[in-house]
Amino acid sequence: MPARADRLEVVVTLAPLLLSTQATVLRGLGPARAAALQEAGIATLHDLLMQLPYRYVDRGALVPMGALEMRGFQRAPEARELTTVLGHVVEVRQSTTHVQRMALTEVLLGDGTGTLRLVFFNQPYLGRSLKPGDRLLAFGPLVMGRHGLEMRGPQLEGMGRGAEGTEWVHRFLPLYRKLGPLTGRVRQKLVEEALQRAHPPEEWLPVELCRQLPDSLTALRLLHQPPDESDARLLETRDTLAHHRLATEELFAFALGVELRRAVRLKRKGMIVPTSEALRERLKSFLPFHLTEAQRRAFKEIVDDLTGGRVMHRLLQGDVGSGKTLVAFLAMAMVAETGGQGALLVPTEVLARQHALNFGRLLGEESRAMQLLLGPMKAAEKREAVARIASGEARYIVGTHALFQEEVRFHDLRLVVVDEQHRFGVKQREALKQKGLDPHWLVMSATPIPRSLALALFGDLDQSVLDELPPGRQPITTRRLDGHSAERAWDLVEKEFRAGRQAFVVSPAIDPTDEAKVKLRDIQAMEHLLRARFPGLDLEVVHGRLRPDDMAARMSRFVAGEAKLLLATTVIEVGVDVPNATVMVVDHAERFGLSQLHQLRGRVGRGAHRSFFVMLSDQESERLQALVDTQDGFRIAQKDLDIRGPGEFFGTRQAGLPQFQVADLVRDRERLQACRAAAVRTLALGLSDAQQDWLRRVQARLKLADVS
């Protein structure tokens, strides 16, 4: 034990470090290893320690070697029970196997009660590094070998030399992922030194959030070096009090950042949009029907923002068909009819054209005040559009990413409406914002988002929710059919055709090469099936590989009723409004997310006739059953989040979600709400020095600067 004691004494005598100290002060970090840490976003000791083990190996209790033979292993030659032993190296032998000529290292380990043979293949360096007298902790499976019980390829942990000591052997072995030249074992050593040298930080969580939770440094120690009495299941599910502490820190820091941005925004003076009785009558003239109570409530909130003298940042969300676009149009009309400009920013050309068509209908004779701007426009057409926007002749502007282009200048941009904000990057939104004089912002979300997650996704936006459907929207009958019952779906489609209706069929893949691992019926195969099943039928096929003008022409034929059936990929997920379409069949429904299926379902049920949504899938799952059971988009979105998590729910990394190490936006949604309430109270009282310091350090890691 003396050698190990000396090593520990050296570490203890090193100066204590703040968690904000650069990780490069740790020993054993050369240029290559330091660069690997930097590339992984690990700059400080806190960054290093927040990267928790990806799992733990439960090594159980130490077993005396003399007791191993009594466990019955001699009768089970292929037993794989994992066992932990501690002993001295008695003998080390190196040889070569006869058959495959592999290097063979055999270590005889003893603990006074018995011996155990450790066997290693192709690890000759062990024969040079291990010496008789070394103390080793060995952990691995036991098997019956030629010479009796042995442990093959165990994990080793050096415990020094000399007589047996009383040092504590941890039951749980933390495992870390390799980072370039930093092996998991090296990372473990860095973590051990960081924990030994770290100085406890000043408490910065409000009392109501940290009650019954360990302090920050204790929590990190408990998760990197779990005590033997830890609950293995809670460690695995990340549900210990230590996990709760670190998750609360992340969520509170995030909530503070959001509230700080909100406080700054509320101090900014916004353009006041004038209102009058004449304007109200003018807006009413655009309405094709009476607004629902939810639409009236949401529009009043928007009007209050536009006339209140502060910059509006509002999220307008609602279920499929709840009338978000009409409310957004009224907001744009309020601006446009008082001399300003409103711009609607959408993610796809199909959706932009659909919005422009709808706006044209609402504006009637005033439709000349509306301008569509798309990327693939012809040069002359685009020049004319840009000129109309710059002169102010165009007061209603609808466009895609083309609105970001440098040559686009606005005459008096007062309002920006963004459809599907999570599809646009922060830099793109800022680029558009800089074209105006700090315009008002209204964000529409076609995907219902639980309020807890909306905070994380949309930052400091105020929220308006449309929680009722306009009158006339028909309930949609939803069914799931397996492959053997698919003919029933085509019978239903045929019945609707005979009644003069139209239908959608949705395919998950454009061609067979799209999905190499799973055999799918692609859109080409589906087209052959449909043309054989409905000979002579007017059918259009649309997908993302078509030229925009070609896709627009095909969609227009279907919208006009010239084509009875539209076969498509998910390009029709939003924006296609065909009241005469009463049935949709989705092939391989299991390949789509719940919220995506719910959006697709919203393409039917828009007229006065009963509508149907049929999912073809051989996988009878709880997921698809949720679509059959309810048409409540918020319940479906919550189910989708619970199953897939926010990253998949919104699509890889484009959502701009904060990068939490421990917190989980789905699991911890109640904790997030508590942290937000605490953040509001904390800012009202004023941030302490410790809170300001902590917030500065987590700013970059949680991307608080990107909160919008």
N, C-alpha and C positions, 0 to 999 in steps of 0.2 A: 503493500500500500504506500510506502514512502514516496515512490516516484509520482503516483497519482496525486498524493497530497501536495507535493511540490508544485505540480502543474496547476492545481486549483488555487494555491496560494498566490501564484503569479497573476492569475486572472483577477482575483479579489483586490490585489493592490493597485490595479489599473484605475484611473480616474473615472468616476461615474459620469454618464453621458445623458444629455437630454434626448428625448425621442425625436426631436427635430434635427439632431446631429446627422451629418452626412454619413452614409453607410460605409464610405471608403476608409473610415478610421479603423474599421475592423481588420484584424490580422488575416493574412493569407489572401488578400485581394490584390492581385497583380493587374496590369493594364487590361488583359483579355477578360478576366473575371469582372472587373469593374465595368467594362464596356457592356458585358452581358447583363449586369444589373441595370445599367442605364437604359439599355434597349427595352428591358421588361418594365420600365417605368418605376424602378425602385431607386429612389434617391436618398431617403433618410432611413434611420433605424425604424421609425414608425411604418414606413412603406414596406420594409423587409418583414416586420412582424405581422403586418396585416395580411400578408400572403400566407394563409393558414395551410397546414398539411392537407393534401387532397384526400387522404384517408389515414386510418390508424390500424396497425396490426396489434391485435390483442394477444400478447405473448403468454398470458396466464401467469400462474405462480411458478417459482423455481421448483424443479423436481430433482431430488437427490438421485444421482446415477444408480445407486444401489437399489433404488425402488423401481427402476424401469423394467427389469426382468419380471417383476411381480405383476406388471400391468397386462400381461398376456400377449406381448408383442411377439414372443417366440412362436405363438400359434397363428400369427397373422402376418405372413411374409410381405404383403403389400399394404400394410397399415399406413395411413397418411396423416395421423394425428400430429398437429403441430405442438412441439414441446420446447421448453426453455431450460437450459442447464448452465451452470457456472462452475468452472474448474480451472486447474493448472494444466498447461501443456506438458505432457510426460514425454512424448516422442513425436518426431516429425519424419516422415518417409516420403521420398519421391521416386516414381518409377514410370513406366510406360505400359499402357494396356496392350495385350497381345493382339487383339482383333483390329481395332481401328487406329492403333498407335497414338492414342491420346495421352497427354501428360496427366499423370495421376498423383495427387498429393493426399496423403493420409496423415491425420493428426490424432494422436491418442490423448484424450482429455480425461483427467481424474479429479475427484473432489473429496477423496478420503473414504467415501462410501462405496465407490466402484469406479469403473472407467467406461468411456464411450468413444467409439471410433467415428471421426468426422472425415468424410470423403469429398474431394473436390476434383472436378475434371477440367483440364485446360486452364488451370490457374497456377502455373509453376511459381509465380512470384510469391505465393503464400509460403512455399518451402524456404524461401530466402528471408522472408520477413518475420516468420514465427519462430520463436526459440523456446526450448524447454524452460519452464518456470514462468512463462507469460500467463497472465490470468485472462481468460476469455469467457464472454457470454455468447452462447451459441443458441440459435433459434431456427427450427426447421422441422421437416417431417422425419419420422423414424421408419426404417424398413429393416427387414432381416437380410443381411448379406452373407457372404461366404464365411466370415469369421464371427458371425453373431449379429447382434443388434448394432445398427450404425445410422448416422444422420448424413444424408447426402445433400451437398450444396447449401448448407445452412448460412444464414446471415450471422456475421460475427461482430462483436463489439469489444474492443480492447479495454481491459480493466486494470492495466498496469502490471507490475511484477511483485513478487515477494509473497509474504504470508497473507492468509485470508483476512480481509477487512470487513467492515460493517456497512460499506457504502450501499446506498439504495439502488436497486436495479428497477427501472421503470417497467411497469407491466405493459403500457401502451407505447408502441414504437411509431412515431410520426413519420409519414412518408411525404417527400417533397418532389415535385417534378424537376427534371433536368432543365437547366437554362444554359444552353451552349456549353462552355467549359465547366460550368458549375453543376456538378453532380448533385443528386439528392442528398448524399452524405455530407458534401461540402456545405450545402445550404443549411443542413441541420447544425453543423458546427458554428456557422455564422450566427444562426438564431440563438444558440446556447450562449455565445459570447455576448450578443446584444442583450439578452435577458439578464445576464450576470452584471452587466455594466449600466443598464438603463436606470435612470433616476425617475422615481414616480412623478408624473406630471400633476400640476395643480388641477383640482376638480373644476370642470367647466360645464358639466351637465346640470340643468336645473334639478332641484331636490326632488320634484315630483316624477322626474324621469329615471333617476338613478336609485330610487328607493328599492332596497332588497337586492340590488345588483352589486357585483364586485367593482372595485375601481379599475381603471383602464389597464394599468400594468399587470395587476393580478389576473385580470381576464385573459390577457395575452399569455401569461405563464400557464394558466390552467389549460389553454388550448394547444400550446406547443409542448408542454410537459404535463399531460394529464395525470393526476394522482391515481394510485392503484384502485381507489374506491370509486372512481368515475363510472358513470353509467355508459356502457359501450353503445347502447342503442341511441341515447341522446347525443353522444359524440358523432355518431354516423349521420343522424338526421339534422345536425347543427341546431339543436334545441336546448342546449344547456344555458344556465344563467350567464355564463361567460359570453356565449354567442349573442344572447339578448343584449348584453352591455355594448358590444362592438356594433351590433346592428343599430341600436339606439343612437350611438355616436354618429354613425353615417347619416341616418335619417334626420337627426336634429341639425347637423351641419348643413345638410341639403335644404331643409325647411328654412333655416336661417338665411341661407343665400337667396332663396326664392323670395322671402319676405323683405329682405333688404332691397332687392331689385324692384319689388312692388312699391316699396316706400319711395324709392327714387322716382319711379314712373308717376306716382300720384302727385309729386311735386312739379312735374313738367306741365307747362301750360299747353293745352291742345286747342286746335282751331274750333271755334264755336260755330256749329251749323245752325243757322237761324230757322225757326219754325213759325208757322202761322196757320190760321184757319184755311186760307187759300191753298197752302201746301198740303194740308191734311185732305182737302177735297180732291186735290190733284192726285195724291197717292191712292185714294179710294177708287179713282177712275181707272187705275191700272189693274185692280183686283178682279179676277175672274169669279170669285166667290168670297163668302164671308170667312174671315180668319177664325181659327179655333181659339179657345180661351188660352191655350198654351202659346200659340203664335202671337196673340195680342200681348201676353205677359212678356214674352221674349223681346218683342219689338219695342215695348215701352222701356225695357231696361236699356236697349240700344239707343233709343231716343234720349234717355236721361244722360247716357255717356256722351253722345254727340253734342248735346247742348250744355253740358256741365262745365266746360272749360278745361277739362283734363284729357290727356290722350287715352282713347279707348283701346284696351286690350281685352277682347272678350271671346270666349269659346262658345259657339252655338252648336249644340249636339242634340241629336234626337234619333229615333228609330227610323228604319227604312220607311219612306213615304210620309213622314211626319210634317213635311213642308218647310224644311230648312232653306231651300233655295228661294222660295217666295219671300221669306223674312229677309234674307240677304239682299234680294232685289229691292225690297222696300227701303232698306238702309242705303243702297246705292242711289236709288231714286231721290231720296231725301237730300243727298249731297248734290246729285246731278241737276235736280230741278231748282237748286239755289245757286247755280253758277260754278260749282266745282266739278271734279272728276272722281269717279269710282272705278277701281280696277278689280276684276275677278281673276284670280290666279288659280289654274287647275293643272293637274298632273299629266293629263293625256289629251291628245288632239281630238279623240272621239268625244270625250267629255266636254271639251271646249266648244266644239261645234254644237253639241246638244244644248248647252247653256245658251249659246248665242241664238239658236233657233227659238228656245223658250222665251228669252228676253225680247226677241223680235215680236213674238205673238203678244206679249204683255204690253209692249210699247205701242203696238199698232202703227198709226201714222207717224209716230215719233221715232220709229225704228232707225231713221237715218242718223240719230244721235248715238247709235251703238256701233262699235268697231271690234272686229275679231282680228287677233294678231297671232299667227302661227309660224313656226320655224320654216317649214317647207314652202311657204308662199313664193310665187314668182316675184322677181326683183321689182318689177313695176308696181305690182299689187302691194308689195310690202312698203315701197317708198310712199305710196299714197296713204297707207294705213298709218305709218309713222308721222307723216305730215299732218293728218287729221288729228292725231293725238297731241302733237306739239302745238297746234293752233287752238286747241280747245273745242274744235268742231265736234270731236268725239268725246262725249261725256260718260258714256257707258263703255268700258273697255274689258274685253274678255280675251284671255290669252294663256299660253303655256309658258315654258321657260324663256320663250322669245321676249317676254317683257323685261328680262334681265339684260338684254343686249344693250351695248353702250350707246348705240345710235338712237335708242328710244328715249325721248324726253317728254315729260308731261307738262301741260299748261298750268294746271292747278290741282294736283293730286291730293285729295282730302281723305279718301278711304280706300283701304286695301282689304279685299275679302279673299281669304285663302281657303281653298277646298282641299281637304286631306293634307294638313300642315306637315304631318310626320314624313311625307314623301319629299319634302324640300329641305335642303341643308340650311344651316344657320347663315352661312355666307351669302347664299342666294337671297334669302329673305332680307338680309341687311343691304344687299346691293339694290334691291327694289325700294327699300325704305329710304335710301339716300337720294333717290330720284325726286322725292317730294319734300315737303316742309314738315317732317315728322307727322305723317298721316295717322289717322285712326286705323286700328286693325281689328278685323272680325274674322275669326277662324271657324270654319265649318268642319265637323267631323262626321263622315258617313258611317264610321264604325262606332257604335255606342261604347263609351268607355266608362267603367265605374269611377265615381268621383275620386276615390283614393288614388287611382292610377293617373287620372287626368292631371293631378297636381304635379306628378313626376314628369309626365310627358309634355305638358303645356306650360309648366312653370307658373308664372304669376298671373295667368289669364283669369279674369272673372268668368263665371259659368252661367249660361242660360240653357235650360233643358226643355226640349219639346217632348212631353210625355203623353201625348194623345194624338190620334190619327185624324185627319180631316174626314168629314162625313162623305160617305160614298165608297170609301176603301173597303173592299170585300175581304173577309177572312179567307185564308188560303189553305186548302186541304193538302196536307203533307204526308207522303208515304215513302217507305223504303221497300224496294223489291230486290230480291237476289236474281242471279243470272237465269235461274230456271223460270222466273216469273216475269222476265223482261217483256214478253209479248203483251202483257197486260198494259204496260206503259205505251206501247205503240198503238194498241187498240184505243186507248184514251185519246192519244194524239189524233188518230183518224176520226174519232167521234167529234172532237172539237173542230177539225177541218170541215166536216159535213155541216156543222152549225155556222160556218162562215168565220171561224176564229183562226188565229195564228199561234205558232208555237216556237219555243226555243229548245235547242239541244246543246248541251255544254260538254265539251271533251277536255280532258286534263292535259293532253300532249298534242303537239303539232305533227310530230312524226315519230316513228319507233325508236329513233336514236336518242330521243329526249330522256328516256328512262331506261338506262342499261341494266339496272339491277332488278326491276320489276316489270313483268310483261303486262303492257297496257294496250287497250284498243285505242289507237291514236285517231286524230281527227280525219285522216284519209280513209281509214278502215270504216269509221262511222259514216262517212259520206257514202261509201259504197253500200253499206247496210241500208241507209235511209232511201237511197235512190232505188234500191231493189224492193224495199218495203212499200214505198209510195211512188210508183212509176208515174212519170209525167208531171210530178209536183214541182212548182216553182220554189227552188231552194237556193239560198245564198250561204256562202262559207266565208267567215272572217276570222282572222288571227293576227298576231303581232308582227308577222313577217311580210304582210302586205304593204304596198306603198300607201301612204296616208290618203291620197286622193282616191285610190282604188277601194280602200276600206270604206271611206265616206260614201262612195257611190253605192256600194253594196248595202250598207246600213240604211241609206236613204230609200232604197227600193223596198226594204222590209218595213221601215217606218211608214212609208206611203201605202203599204198593203199590196204592193205588186208581187212580193215574194211571201209565200205562206209560212215558210219555215226558215229559221236562221240557225245554222250550225256554227258554233263559235267556241273559242277558248274564253278565258276570264276577261277578255277586253270588254265584255258587256257587263262587267260586275257593277259598274255605276254609270248613270247618265242616260241609259236608253229607256225612253218612255213611250211604250206602245200599248195603249189601253185595250186594243183588240187582241193582244197576246194573252192567252188564258192558261197555258200549260208550259211548264219547263221540265225537261228531263236532264238530269246530271249524271253522266257516265262516270264510273269509278269515284263515287262520292267520297270514299274514304281518303282520297288524295287531297281533299280541300279542308281548310280550317273551318271551324264552326261559323265564325263571323263572316267568312267569305261566302259560305253556303247561304247564310242569312241574307247577305247583300244580293246574291243571285236570286234568291226567292223574291226579293223586293221588285224584280223586273216584271212579275205578273201580279194580278190582283189590282191593277190600276184602272180598270173600267167598271162597268156596272154588272159584269157577268162573273159567275163563280169561277175560281181559278184553282189550278192544281200544281203542286211541286213534287216531283218524283225523283228519288235518289236511287240509282242502280248501284248496288254494292253487295258483295258476298260476305262482307265483314259486318256482322250484326254487333254493333258496339254501343256503349253508353253514350258516346259522343253523338252519333247520328240519331239516337233515340231522343236526345234533347231537342233536336229540330222538330221531331214529330210531336213532342209533348207541349211545346210552347212557341209562341210567336213574339215573345217579349225579347227584343234585341239586347237589353241590358242584362237579363238573366243569361242569355246565350253567350254574350261577351264574357261574363264572369266565369261561366263554365269553360269557355275556350282558354281564358287566362289560367284557370286552375290546372288545366290539362297541359297546355303548351308553354306557359310562361310568357312574359311580355316581349322577350326578344323575338320569338317565333311569331307571336301574335301580330306584331307590327312589321316584321320583316327584317331579319338580320340586324345590321348596324345603322340603317338609315333612319331609325326612329329617334336618334339623339338621346336615348335614355341614359341616365347617370350610371357610371360604371361602379357599382357597389361591390365590395369584396365579400361582405358577410350578409348584409341586408338583402331581402328578397321582396320585391314590390308586391307580389301576390300574397305570399305567406304573411308579410308584415304590414298589410294595409292598415290594420287598426293601430299599430304602433306609429305608422306614418301620420295618421290623423292626430294622435296624441302629441307627436313631435311638432306638428304644425301649430297646434293650439299653444304649446309651450313656447314656440318661437315668437308668436305674436305677443305673448305676455313678456317675454324676455326683452324684446325690442322696445316695448312700452316702458320698461324699467331702465333700459340702457345696458349695453354689452359690457361685461367685465373685461379686464385686460386679458385674462386667461381665455375668454371666449373669442375675443378679437384675434389673439395669436393663433388659436386653434383653427379658426375659420380661414385665416390666410393660408395655413398649411394644407388644408384639405380642398381649397378652392380649385386647384389644378386637377387633383385626382378625381373629384366628383364632377368636373366640367361645369362648375356653377356659372362660369362666364357664358356658357352656351344656353343657359336657361332662357327661354323666350316665352 
